[in-house]
Amino acid sequence: MKRLITSSGSNGAVSSASILASAEGIKVLKNGGNAVDAALTMASILTLDEPYFNSIGGHGILLIYSSKTNSTECLDFGGFLPKLFNINQLGNPPRLNKYSPTSTIFPALLSGWNEVLRKFGSYNLKCILQPSINYAFNGIEVTPILHNNLKNIKDNTINNYEFNKIYFPKNKVPDINDKIYFHDLGNTYELIANNGIEYFYNGPLTNTICNHLNKVGSRFTLKEFNSYKPIWRDTLICSYPDGFSVVVPKCQTASPTILTQLNVLNKLDQTVGGKELIHLKLEIAKIALNLRSLYCGDPKYHDIKYDYLISEELAEIYLNKLDRNITLNDEIKNISSHLTPDGTSHLCVVDSENNIVSLTQTIGPHFGTLDIIPGTGILMNNEGIFFDLLPINGPNYPVGGKLSQHDMSPVLIYKYSNPVVAIGTPGGTGITQTTAQVIQKIISNKYDIGESIADDRYRYYGNKNFKIENINELTKNYLLNIGHKINEPHLNDPNNLFDTNTIWPGGFNAITTDKQNNLFTSASDWRRNCSAMSF
C-alpha cells in the first residue's frame, strides 16, 4: 500500500490532509494570494473536511518564512486552562477525561489566523472564510476516514443533540459520499467574516461560548476572551552536516526534542547497521517521550532549559547511555499513563515569491470533547488532556492560566541559510519521534522528500512498547530478545487503510523549494490519504 504522493510546479505548492483544502489553496495562489492567504483558507476548510481534528474551538502554531525580510518567525496561538481552574476539578485522585469540559483549553485558533493575516497576508478575513462558508451550506462529502471516525464515535454521542443534528441527522452513520451540512457553522463564519474576530472574542458570541462552557463545568471568563493575544515566539535551530539546519518553535511545544534526537542520531557510530542500528534508533525515540514530561511546558510558569535540550552536552549524555544489547528504562515511572490518542492536522504552502508557511492546528483527539456550542456549530477542543499529572508540579502539570504543553511541531529546514523544506505531521505524542525520523532521512541526502515521508517508521509508547512498520521476523525476534515489546501493525491490509489506528506513524505534509531552479514540490503521506498539489 506504500506509495509516493508528490506534485511539482513552478508557481507554488500546497499539501494538507484534505483534497478540498489543497484545491482551495492552489486556487488562492492562482488568483494572486500569497502563502499566508492560501494557508489560512486551507486551515478553515479543514474545519469542515477534517472536522474530527479541526475547529475554531481549538488552537495551533505556525512557522513562516518571509522572503521579503529573509527571516523565519513563529506564531504561538496555543490554548490555556481557565485562570479559575483548580486541580480538584479533576477528581481525587486527579484524572484527565477527554470528554469533560475541564479538558477544554482556550480556543485561540481564530485569533492566530487573524494575527498572521494582519502581519503577512494580502487577503482580508472575509475572503479567507468565504470558501468555507460556501462549503458549509452546500455540504461536504463524507470521506472514508470521516465515515470511520464517525462510526467509532457514535456510541459516545447519545443524547448529544448539537453533535447528532450535524453528523447523524438520520440517526445513523452517514455513508461514504453522503453529504454533511454545517448550517450553524456557516452562519457563524458569516458573522465573523462581516464583523471580524471581535465577534468571537469580544461580542455576542463570546457570551454564548462562556455561558455554555461554564454551565457544563468550565471556568472561563469574558475577560480572558476579551484580552487574548497570540504570541510571536523565538525559534530554536541546530546545524547538521552538508549545510543543513533545522528550525523548530521555542515555546510550550515538545518540538525541541526533535533536535535532541537529531543531535544523537548525528553522533551514532556510522559503522553500526542492520538490526543493531534499528535497536539504537528505537532507544533514541525513547528520549523524546521522556524529555517531553521532564523538560517541556509553559515557559511563563517554568524555566524551560531550551539550550540544554538542544545541546551537544545532552546529546553526548544520551549517546553514552546507549547499549547495543540492552534496552533502557524510562526516566519517568509509568510514563505510558501520560499517553493520549492522536488528533492533529498539518499543512504547508509555498508561493511564487518563496514565502513559506508550516502550520499545525488541532482540537485534540477525535472530535475533541464532542461538545458543540449550541446554535454555533463550534466544536470545542479537549487539548487539556495533554497536561501531565506526573511528575506532580512538573513543567506540564495543570495549573490555572497555564498554556497546555503540546506536541504540534511545524518545522523548517534550511540548507546553506536558504529554506528548502517545510514539514509537519499529526500524531499526538508521537509527532516529535516520527518528525525526527523523517528529517534524518532528508538531511542524510539519501532520500527525496516523497521517499522520506513514505518510508517505514516506528513509535515509542512507554514501558518499552513500540509500534514498527514492516519489520521482518529476524529483526523482530532480535529486538524482543533484548527487551523491546513490539506491536507490528498490519498496514498492508487494504480494509485497514482508513482506520484511525493507521495514523499512529503520523500523516506528514511537506513542501520543498528550489528557488534557483524555480521548482516547488509538495509531498503528502499515503497513510492519511493526504493531498499534495502544485501549479
C-alpha positions in Angstrom: 0.0 0.0 0.0 3.0 2.3 0.4 3.1 5.0 -2.3 4.6 8.4 -3.1 2.3 11.4 -3.2 4.1 14.3 -4.7 3.5 17.2 -7.1 5.9 19.8 -8.6 5.3 23.1 -10.3 7.0 26.5 -10.9 4.5 28.8 -9.3 3.7 27.3 -5.9 2.7 24.2 -4.0 0.5 23.1 -1.1 0.0 20.0 0.9 -2.7 19.1 3.5 -4.9 16.3 4.8 -7.7 17.3 2.5 -8.2 17.3 -1.3 -10.7 20.2 -0.9 -8.3 22.2 1.3 -5.4 21.7 -1.1 -7.5 22.6 -4.1 -8.7 25.8 -2.5 -5.1 26.7 -1.5 -4.0 26.3 -5.1 -7.0 28.5 -6.2 -5.9 31.2 -3.9 -2.3 31.1 -5.2 -3.5 31.2 -8.8 -5.7 34.2 -8.0 -2.7 36.2 -6.7 -2.9 35.4 -3.0 0.3 34.7 -1.1 1.3 31.7 1.1 -0.5 33.0 4.2 -3.7 33.7 2.3 -3.6 30.1 0.9 -2.7 28.5 4.2 -5.5 30.2 6.2 -8.0 29.4 3.5 -6.9 25.7 3.7 -7.0 25.8 7.5 -10.6 27.0 7.6 -11.6 24.3 5.0 -10.1 21.7 7.3 -12.7 22.6 10.0 -15.3 21.2 7.6 -13.5 18.5 5.7 -11.4 17.2 8.6 -13.7 18.2 11.5 -12.6 15.4 13.8 -9.2 17.2 14.3 -10.1 20.9 13.4 -12.3 23.6 14.7 -12.1 27.3 15.6 -12.8 25.8 19.1 -9.1 24.7 19.0 -5.6 26.1 18.9 -2.4 26.0 16.8 1.1 27.1 16.0 3.0 28.1 12.8 6.3 28.9 11.3 6.5 31.4 8.5 9.5 32.3 6.2 9.2 35.7 4.7 11.2 36.1 1.5 10.9 39.9 1.9 12.7 40.0 5.2 14.6 36.7 4.7 13.5 35.7 8.2 11.6 32.9 10.0 9.0 33.8 12.6 6.9 31.6 14.9 3.4 32.5 16.0 2.0 30.7 19.1 -1.7 30.6 19.3 -1.8 27.9 21.9 -4.6 27.4 24.5 -4.5 27.7 28.2 -6.6 26.5 31.2 -9.0 29.0 32.7 -7.3 31.1 35.4 -10.0 29.9 37.8 -9.1 26.2 37.2 -8.4 24.2 40.2 -6.8 20.7 40.3 -9.7 19.5 42.4 -11.9 19.8 39.3 -10.2 16.6 38.0 -11.2 14.5 41.0 -9.4 12.8 43.8 -7.0 11.4 42.6 -6.9 13.7 39.6 -7.8 12.2 36.3 -7.8 13.6 32.8 -11.1 12.9 30.8 -11.2 13.7 27.1 -14.9 14.3 27.1 -15.0 16.5 30.1 -15.4 20.3 29.8 -12.4 20.6 32.2 -10.3 19.3 29.3 -11.2 22.3 27.2 -8.4 24.9 26.9 -8.8 28.4 25.5 -9.9 28.5 21.8 -7.1 30.6 20.3 -7.2 29.4 16.7 -9.2 32.2 15.1 -7.1 34.8 16.8 -3.9 33.2 15.5 -5.3 33.1 11.9 -6.2 36.8 12.2 -2.8 37.8 13.6 -0.7 36.2 10.9 -3.1 37.5 8.3 -2.7 41.0 9.6 1.1 40.8 9.5 1.8 38.8 6.4 -1.4 38.2 4.4 -2.9 40.2 1.5 -6.5 38.9 1.8 -8.9 40.0 4.5 -10.6 37.6 6.8 -13.9 37.6 4.8 -12.0 36.4 1.7 -10.3 33.7 3.8 -13.6 32.4 5.2 -15.8 32.6 2.1 -14.9 29.2 0.6 -15.7 27.6 3.9 -19.0 29.4 4.1 -19.9 28.1 0.7 -18.9 24.5 1.6 -20.7 24.7 4.9 -24.1 25.5 3.2 -23.5 23.3 0.1 -22.3 20.3 2.1 -19.1 18.3 2.4 -18.9 14.7 1.0 -18.2 12.1 3.6 -14.7 10.6 3.0 -13.8 7.0 4.1 -11.8 8.4 7.1 -14.6 10.7 8.2 -17.0 7.8 7.9 -14.8 5.6 10.1 -14.2 8.3 12.7 -18.0 8.9 13.0 -18.6 5.2 13.3 -16.0 4.9 16.1 -17.5 7.9 18.0 -21.3 7.3 17.6 -21.8 5.4 20.8 -20.4 8.4 22.8 -22.9 10.9 21.3 -26.2 9.5 22.7 -28.4 12.5 23.8 -25.8 14.9 22.3 -28.3 17.0 20.3 -26.0 19.5 18.8 -23.5 16.9 17.6 -26.1 14.5 16.3 -28.1 17.0 14.3 -24.9 17.7 12.2 -23.3 14.3 11.9 -26.1 11.8 12.5 -29.3 13.6 11.2 -30.9 10.3 10.2 -29.7 8.6 13.5 -27.1 6.6 11.7 -23.5 6.9 10.5 -23.6 8.6 7.1 -22.4 6.6 4.1 -19.2 7.4 2.2 -20.0 10.1 -0.4 -23.1 11.3 1.6 -23.2 15.0 2.3 -22.9 16.6 5.7 -24.2 20.2 6.1 -22.8 22.7 8.6 -25.5 25.3 8.6 -24.9 26.7 12.1 -21.1 26.9 11.5 -21.7 28.6 8.1 -23.8 31.2 9.9 -21.1 31.7 12.5 -18.5 32.1 9.8 -20.6 34.7 8.0 -21.0 36.7 11.2 -17.2 36.5 11.9 -16.5 37.5 8.2 -18.8 40.5 8.5 -17.8 41.6 12.0 -14.2 40.5 12.4 -12.8 38.3 15.2 -14.2 40.7 17.8 -17.5 38.9 17.3 -15.8 35.8 18.6 -13.6 37.3 21.4 -15.4 40.4 22.4 -19.0 40.3 21.2 -22.3 38.4 21.4 -20.6 35.0 20.5 -18.2 35.5 23.5 -21.1 35.5 25.9 -22.7 32.4 24.2 -19.4 30.4 24.4 -18.6 31.4 28.0 -22.1 30.9 29.3 -22.2 27.4 27.8 -18.7 26.3 28.9 -19.3 27.5 32.5 -22.7 25.8 32.5 -21.1 22.4 31.7 -18.3 22.8 34.2 -15.5 25.0 32.8 -14.5 28.4 34.4 -13.5 30.7 31.5 -14.3 34.4 32.0 -15.2 37.1 29.5 -12.0 39.0 30.4 -9.9 36.0 29.2 -11.6 36.2 25.8 -11.5 40.0 25.6 -7.8 40.3 26.4 -6.3 37.3 24.5 -3.5 37.9 22.0 -1.3 35.3 20.2 2.4 35.4 20.9 5.2 35.9 18.5 7.9 33.5 19.7 11.6 32.9 19.1 12.8 29.7 17.4 15.4 27.1 18.1 17.9 26.0 15.5 20.6 23.3 15.2 23.1 22.7 12.4 24.0 19.4 10.7 26.4 18.2 8.1 26.2 19.3 4.4 24.9 22.8 5.3 21.6 21.7 6.8 20.0 23.4 9.7 16.6 22.6 11.3 14.3 25.2 12.9 11.6 24.5 15.4 9.3 26.6 17.7 10.6 27.8 21.1 7.5 27.7 23.4 5.4 25.2 25.3 5.7 22.6 22.5 7.8 19.4 22.8 9.4 20.2 19.4 12.9 20.9 20.9 13.1 17.1 21.5 13.2 16.7 17.7 16.6 18.5 17.7 17.7 16.4 20.7 17.1 13.2 18.8 18.7 14.5 15.6 21.8 15.5 17.6 22.1 12.0 19.0 21.4 10.4 15.6 24.1 12.5 14.1 26.6 11.2 16.6 25.9 7.5 16.1 28.8 5.3 15.0 28.4 5.1 11.2 29.7 1.5 11.2 26.6 0.3 13.1 24.0 -1.2 10.8 21.2 -3.7 10.4 19.2 -4.8 13.4 21.6 -3.2 15.9 21.0 0.2 14.2 17.3 -0.3 14.5 17.6 -1.1 18.2 19.6 2.1 18.8 17.2 4.2 16.8 14.3 2.8 19.0 16.3 3.8 22.1 16.7 7.3 20.8 12.9 7.6 20.2 12.5 7.0 23.9 14.3 10.3 24.5 11.5 12.3 23.0 8.8 10.8 25.2 10.8 11.1 28.4 12.1 14.6 27.8 8.6 15.8 26.9 7.5 15.2 30.5 10.8 16.1 32.2 11.5 19.4 30.5 8.7 20.8 28.3 5.9 23.1 29.3 4.7 26.7 29.6 7.9 28.9 29.8 5.9 31.5 31.8 5.5 29.1 34.6 8.7 27.1 34.4 12.4 27.8 33.5 12.5 25.6 30.4 16.1 24.5 29.7 15.9 25.1 25.9 19.6 25.5 25.4 20.3 22.3 27.3 17.7 20.3 25.4 19.4 21.1 22.1 23.0 21.0 23.4 25.8 18.8 22.4 26.3 18.0 26.1 22.8 16.4 26.4 23.3 14.5 23.1 26.6 13.1 24.4 24.9 12.0 27.7 22.3 10.0 25.8 24.8 8.7 23.3 26.8 7.3 26.2 23.7 5.6 27.7 23.0 3.6 24.5 24.0 0.0 24.6 23.8 -2.3 21.6 22.5 -5.2 23.7 20.3 -3.6 26.4 17.1 -1.6 26.4 17.0 1.5 28.6 14.3 2.0 31.2 12.1 5.1 31.1 13.3 8.0 33.2 9.7 8.6 34.4 7.9 5.8 36.1 4.6 4.8 34.4 5.2 7.2 31.6 2.7 5.3 29.4 -0.1 6.7 31.6 0.7 10.1 30.0 -0.2 8.9 26.5 -3.3 10.1 24.7 -4.9 9.4 21.4 -3.8 11.2 18.2 -5.6 14.1 16.7 -3.9 17.0 14.8 -3.7 18.4 11.3 -0.7 19.9 9.4 -0.5 21.9 6.2 2.3 23.5 4.2 2.3 26.2 1.5 4.9 27.9 -0.7 4.1 30.7 -3.1 5.9 32.0 -6.2 7.8 34.6 -4.1 9.2 31.7 -1.9 7.1 32.7 1.1 6.6 29.5 3.2 4.0 28.6 5.8 4.2 25.4 8.0 1.0 25.4 10.2 -0.3 22.9 12.7 -3.7 23.1 14.4 -5.9 20.8 16.5 -8.9 20.3 18.7 -7.3 17.2 20.2 -8.3 13.5 19.6 -11.3 12.7 17.5 -13.9 15.5 17.7 -12.5 17.0 20.9 -14.9 16.9 23.8 -17.8 16.3 21.4 -19.2 19.5 22.9 -20.7 21.9 20.3 -21.6 25.4 21.4 -25.4 25.4 20.9 -26.5 27.1 17.7 -23.0 28.0 16.5 -21.5 24.7 15.1 -18.3 25.4 17.1 -16.8 22.1 18.3 -14.7 22.5 21.5 -11.2 21.0 22.0 -10.0 18.6 24.6 -6.4 19.6 24.5 -6.3 19.8 28.3 -5.7 16.0 28.3 -2.1 16.8 27.1 -1.2 18.1 30.6 0.9 15.7 32.6 -0.3 14.6 36.1 3.1 13.2 36.7 5.5 14.4 37.8 3.4 16.5 40.3 4.1 20.2 39.9 6.3 19.3 36.9 6.7 21.7 33.9 3.4 20.4 32.3 1.3 19.9 35.5 -2.1 21.5 35.1 -2.4 25.0 36.7 -5.0 27.7 36.2 -3.9 30.1 33.3 -1.2 27.7 32.2 -0.6 27.0 28.5 -1.0 23.4 27.7 2.2 21.7 26.6 1.5 20.2 23.2 3.4 18.2 20.5 2.5 20.3 17.5 5.8 20.8 15.7 5.9 22.7 12.4 9.4 22.6 11.1 11.5 24.5 8.5 14.8 23.0 7.1 17.5 25.3 5.7 20.5 24.4 3.5 23.3 26.9 3.5 20.9 29.5 5.0 18.2 29.0 2.4 14.8 27.5 3.2 14.4 24.2 1.4 11.8 22.2 3.3 8.7 22.9 5.4 7.2 19.8 7.1 4.9 18.7 9.9 2.6 15.9 10.9 -0.2 14.9 13.3 0.4 12.0 15.7 0.0 13.2 19.3 2.9 12.3 21.5 4.5 10.5 18.5 4.9 13.7 16.5 8.4 14.6 17.7 9.6 11.0 17.3 8.4 10.5 13.7 9.4 14.0 12.7 12.9 13.4 13.7 12.9 10.1 11.7 11.7 11.8 8.5 14.0 14.8 8.9 17.0 12.5 9.5 16.3 10.8 6.1 16.0 14.2 4.4 19.3 15.7 5.7 21.1 12.4 5.0 20.8 13.2 1.3 19.8 9.6 0.7 16.1 10.2 0.2 14.0 12.8 -1.5 11.0 14.3 0.2 8.5 11.8 -1.1 10.6 8.8 -0.2 11.3 10.2 3.3 7.6 10.5 4.1 6.6 7.2 2.5 9.3 5.1 4.2 8.7 2.9 7.3 8.5 4.5 10.8 8.4 3.5 14.4 6.9 5.0 17.6 7.5 4.6 21.3 4.6 4.3 23.7 6.3 4.0 27.1 7.2 0.9 29.2 9.4 -0.4 26.3 6.4 -0.7 24.0 6.9 0.2 20.3 5.0 0.0 17.1 7.1 -0.6 14.0 6.1 -0.7 10.4 7.0 -3.6 8.2 9.7 -5.3 10.4 11.0 -8.7 9.3 10.8 -11.6 11.7 14.5 -11.9 12.2 14.8 -8.3 13.4 11.6 -8.5 15.4 12.9 -11.5 17.3 16.2 -9.9 18.0 14.5 -6.8 19.4 12.2 -8.9 21.5 15.1 -10.9 22.9 16.9 -7.8 24.2 13.8 -6.4 25.9 11.7 -4.4 23.4 8.0 -5.0 23.2 6.9 -4.9 19.5 3.4 -4.4 18.1 3.6 -4.5 14.3 0.5 -3.0 12.6 -1.0 -4.7 9.6 -0.6 -1.7 7.2 -0.8 -3.8 4.1 -4.4 -4.8 4.9 -6.5 -2.8 2.4 -9.5 -2.9 4.7 -7.5 -1.0 7.3 -6.3 1.8 5.1 -8.7 4.4 6.5 -8.9 3.0 10.0 -7.9 5.6 12.6 -5.4 3.1 14.0 -3.2 3.6 10.9 -2.4 7.2 11.8 -0.1 6.3 14.7 3.0 6.9 12.5 1.7 10.4 11.6 0.4 11.8 8.4 3.1 14.1 7.0 2.6 17.1 4.7 5.6 18.9 3.3 6.9 21.2 0.6 10.4 21.6 -0.8 11.5 24.8 -2.6 14.3 25.3 -5.1 14.0 28.9 -5.9 17.2 28.9 -8.0 15.6 26.5 -10.5 12.1 27.9 -9.9 10.8 24.5 -8.7 8.3 23.8 -5.9 7.4 20.3 -4.8 4.7 19.2 -2.4 4.6 15.8 -0.7 1.9 14.1 1.4 1.5 10.9 3.4 -0.2 7.9 1.9 -1.2 6.8 5.5 -3.8 9.6 5.8 -4.8 9.9 2.2 -3.3 13.4 2.2 -3.2 15.7 -0.8 -0.2 17.4 -2.5 -0.8 19.9 -5.3 1.2 22.5 -7.3 0.9 24.6 -10.4 
